């Protein structure tokens, strides 16, 4: 902005007394004009980009149609599990994520699932929420355990979001226990010597299954997706090399995790292209606002869609795309 386009000291003094100088009016008009031109330029750019991407967008949508059902099912399963742990939750009164001391956020559902997995003999990755509800119906002890897990995690999640107040309490000589909250959570997630390594028994079954059995594969995929989100969140807490939640020695699960992340990333990119939200597409792909990469992102999304359709991931493709940073967009979790 030029000096003539800036408010002078005299303009500011007059404004303090409710008077707008001629120069101040001119500056205001200049700024309004600049904003209008900027908005018009963006509108024009958006229109040109949409026209330029018309053919690529069609290619993306054609190539990524397969697999959308499984992603929808996974999102529904996440919502259904939430209702088990948080039966009174509403969109207006949602149980918050847990905020770690390092600022990272962990899904409250993931915490509940991890604690439940530690206290049950069943493999939750191969169980749907409906199956679990049937199991609960005839087991009062299990009902109480689930209720306790939900209430405990809900309470801890709420407390974790006011951790900044702990420093005030400490200065005043008090202690509200928030400074030890992460340690308490870790003990719940790893109950000493009883802690069980996270394993997905159904991963091997999925990897070896005939791809023509689509409906059952989608069911398995959606069940496992919820637990892979759990694994992802546990890594935020304990690190990727953790002996309980890292799954370092489980090749079948590692292969399945790669497949799950690819499908979630593809679904997120498809959604962005379908809505012509190219800012979002670039962000998902990790390119910020570099529009020179947009066609490259479209080609990558098309390629991933084809890989999903073929149920085949070449060694070269896996090396180029590890999907370390993909976020699972599950139901109302995010």
N, C-alpha and C positions, 0 to 999 in steps of 0.2 A: 504494500500500500504506500502511495506517495504521501509526502508531508501534507499536501493540500487536502488529502482525503482523510486526515486525522483531526480529531478534536483538539483545539488549543486549550490552554489553561483558562483563557477568558470564556470559551464555550462551556467549559465544565463549571466555572463559577456561576455563570448565568443559569445553567441547568439546575444548579443547587437551589436557586431561588425560583425555579419554575419557569424560566425564560429560555426560549430557544432562539439562538442567533441565526442570522441568514446563513452564515458559514456552516453551522451545525445542521441546518435543514438540507443544505447542499450535500454535506457528508452523508447524511441519512439516505438521501436519494441515490447517491453514488453507490452506497453499500447495497441498497435494495436492488438496484439495476444489476450490479455484479452478481448477486445471488440468483436473480431471475435468469441471467445469461448462463450461469453455471448449471442451474436446473434444466434449462433448455438444451444445453450441450450434452448433459447426461442423458436426457430423453432421446436425443438424436443418436448418441452413441449406442444406447440400449437397442434402439430400433435397427441400427446397422448391424450390430452383433447378432441379433435374433435372425435377421435375414441371412447373414453370412453362415450361421450355424444351422440353418433349416434342414439341410441334407444330412449333416452329421447327427443332428438330434434324432432324425427319423431312424438312422442306422442304430443309434444307441437304444432307442425304444424297442426296435425289432429284436435286437440281440439280447436284451435283458429281461424279456418277458418271463422266461423260465425262472423258477425259484422265488417268485414274489409271494406265492401261497405259503411257502414254508416260513418266510420272514413274518408274514401276518400272523401265522399260528404261533410263532415264538413270542411275538408281542402280546398276544392274547394269553399265552401261558404265564408270562410275567405278571400280567394284571391279575390273573386268577390266583397265583401264589400270594400276591400282595393281600388279596381279600382274606386269605387264610390267616395270615399273621396280623393284619390290620383291618378287622371286619368293620370298624366304624369310620374308616378313612373316607373322606369325600374330596372332590377336586378343590374345594375351597379350604379344606382343613387336611392337607396332605402331610404325611409323616416325612420329615426332612431327611436329607442325606446326612451322613456323619462326616464332620470336618476334622481331619487329623491335625496334629500339631504343626505339620509342615504345610498346611493349607490345602492339601488335596482332599477331594470329596469322594466318599465311598457310599454306594447305594445301601440304604437301610434294608432293602430286600436281600441283597447279597449277604449282608451280615447275618440275617435271620437264617438264610439257607445254609450258610457255612456252619453256624452253631447247630442247626438241626442235623446236618450231615455228620457232625461229630458225635451226636447222641442217638443215632439210629443205625440199625444194621442194613437198612435198605440203601440202594444206590439211587440217589435222587435224580441223577442224570438220565435214568431210564424209566422214570416214573412221572406221569402227568399229574397235575394238581387234582384232577377228578379222581384218579386212582388213590391219591393220598387221602382225600376227603373221605372216601369209602373206608379206608383203613382206620381213620380217626373215629368214624361213627361208632365203631364197636370197641373203642379203647379209651376209656375216660382218663387214664393216666397220660396217654399221648395227647389228648385234648388239652389237659392242664399244662403239659410241657410246652406245647406250641403257644398257648396263651401267655405263658411266662416269658418265652423267648421274644415274642412280639412286643410285650410291654417293656421288657428290659431294654431292648434295642431302641425302641421309640424314646424312652426316657434318656438313654445315653446320647442319642442323636440330637435331641433338643438341647441337652447340656453342652454338647460339643460346639454348638453354634454360638455360645456366649463365652467361649474360652478367653476372649480378650479381656473379660472382666476379672479374670483371675489375677492379673497384674495389679489391678486396683486393690483387690482384697489383700494381696501380699504386702503392698505398701502400707495398708492400714493395720497390718499385723494379724489379719485373719486368714482363713484357708477354707475355700468352699469345695475342695477335693477335685477341682477341674484339672489341676496340674497332673493328676495321676490317672486321668480318664483313659488315655491311650493304653497305658499299661494294663488297666483293668480289662479293656476290650481284648487285648492280645491274649490275656489269660483265659478268657471265655472262648476265644477262637482256637486256642491251643491248650486244652485241659491237661497239662503236664504229660506224664508218661502214657496217658490214655489217648493222646492226640493221634488221629488216624490220617494217613496220607490220602490226599484227594486223588481218586481214581475214577475214570469213566469206563466202566465195563462195556457199555453199549457202543463205545467208539469203534472197537474192533468189528463188531457186528455191522455197523453202518458202512465202514470202509470195505467190507467184503460182500456186501449185499448187492444183488442184481439191481441195477439202476432202473429197471422197468417196474419195480415194485414201488412206484412213486408215492402212493398215499402213506404206506408204512414208513418209508424213508423220511417223508416230511414230518411225520409224527415223532420219530426218533430225533430228527434234527432240531425240532422246536423244543423238545425236552432238554436236550443237551445244551442248547444255546443259552438257556437260563443259567445253567451251571458254569458255562464258560465265562459268562459275565461275572459270576462269583469268583472264579479263578483270577480273572482280570483285576478285580477289586482287591483280592487278597495279596496280589503282587504289589499293589500300591502300599500295602501295610507292611508286608514282610520281605519284599524284594523277589526278583524272578528266580533266584537260586535257592529259595526256601525249600527245606526238605519235606515239609508237609503240603504246601500249596503250589510249589513250583512245577511239579510233574516232570522233572528233568529226565527221568528214566522211562517214561511212558511214550514210546514212539507212535503208537496208534492214536493216542490222545493228541499228541503234537501235530500229527497229520490232520486230524479232525479239526483242531483249533484253527489251523491255516485255512481250511475249507470254510469254516463258520465265519471267520473274519472277512474272507473274500466275499462271501455272499452278503454280509451286512454292508460292507463298503460298496458293493455293486448296487445294492438296493438304495442306499443313501444317494449315490450318484445318479441313479435312474430317476429318483424323485426330483432331484435338482434339475436335471435336463427336461423332465416332463413339464415342470413348472417354469422352465426357461429362467431359472434362478442361477445364472452363470457365476455370480459372485460366490454362491454357496458351493458350486461344483469345484471351483478353483481352491477354495478353502479346504474342502474335504480331501482333495488330492495333494494338499500341502504346498500350493503355489501362490498363496496370498492373493494379490490382485494383479498377477502377471497374465494379462489377457493374451499374450503371445503364446501361452501354453494351452489355451482352451481346446484347440483341435487335438492336441496331444492327449489331453484328459479324455476327450470324446473317444479317441481311438483305444485308449487304455480301458475305458468302461466297456466298449464293444468287445474287446478281447476277453475281458473277465466274464462277460455274459456268455460268450461262446465257450469258454472253459467250463462254466457251470453247466451249460447244456450238454457238453460232451462228457462231463464227469471225469475230466482228465486234466492234470496239471503237469506240464512239462518241467523238467529240472531247471531249464533256463528261466522259465516264467517264475518259478518259485524263488529263484535267486534274485530276480529283479524286484519282486513285490513281497515283502515280508509282513506288511500291514501291522507294524508294531503299534501305531498310534490310533487305530480305529476305535471309535466309541460305539458300544452297543446301544442302538436307539430302541429300547424295549418299552413298549407301552407308554405309561405316564412317568417313567423313571427319569427322563431327561427334560 
